Amino acid sequence: MGYLSERISYLRGLTDGMQIGDSTNQDRLLKEIIEVLDDVALAVEDLEDQQEELNEIVDEIDEDLGEVEKSVYELDDEEDDEDDDQEDDEYDEVECPSCGALLKIDNEIFNDGKDSITCPSCGGEIEVDWECDCEDCGCGCEDDKAEDKAEDKGKDKK
């Protein structure tokens, strides 16, 4: 029983103890007011029960949403990591010795056989020692690696 219901029960007890009946208009009015208060108390208790139920449902929805967000954001993080890995494979970072600018250089430039590039910041020449780690890019590095291995085998036999 809620606080309001207890208070209304107390008022009922007072009216019964005072032996208030239906004899006068004031007595009837007082009893009717107590009845209305009782109805209001019951309505408030019902609202409190419904509010409690809604709070439980919202908590469950919040937990479910948290799980969905976690799985969605994990997928986004994995996709971002894949994008970062691909970006890292396509570009090398080079620092200009003249101005110190950090440049992201497309690996395709090195496949063209260039040993130097021009810094877009200061116009200085940047010498680049580049070794290809790729396979079948057409740069000839696989042939060089095969020759180096053959030379190393020949040295080992001597």
KALINNOR-V875438 format. One record per run of one state. SS is the DSSP state (a for helix, b for strand, c for the rest). FROM is the first residue (numbers start at 1). LEN is the number of residues. Records with the same first field share a line. If there is no record, write none. Layout:
# KALINNOR-V875438
SS->FROM-LEN + FROM-LEN
This chain:
# KALINNOR-V875438
c->1-2 + 18-7 + 96-6 + 112-4 + 119-6 + 128-13 + 158-1
a->3-15 + 25-66 + 107-5 + 141-17
b->91-5 + 102-5 + 116-3 + 125-3
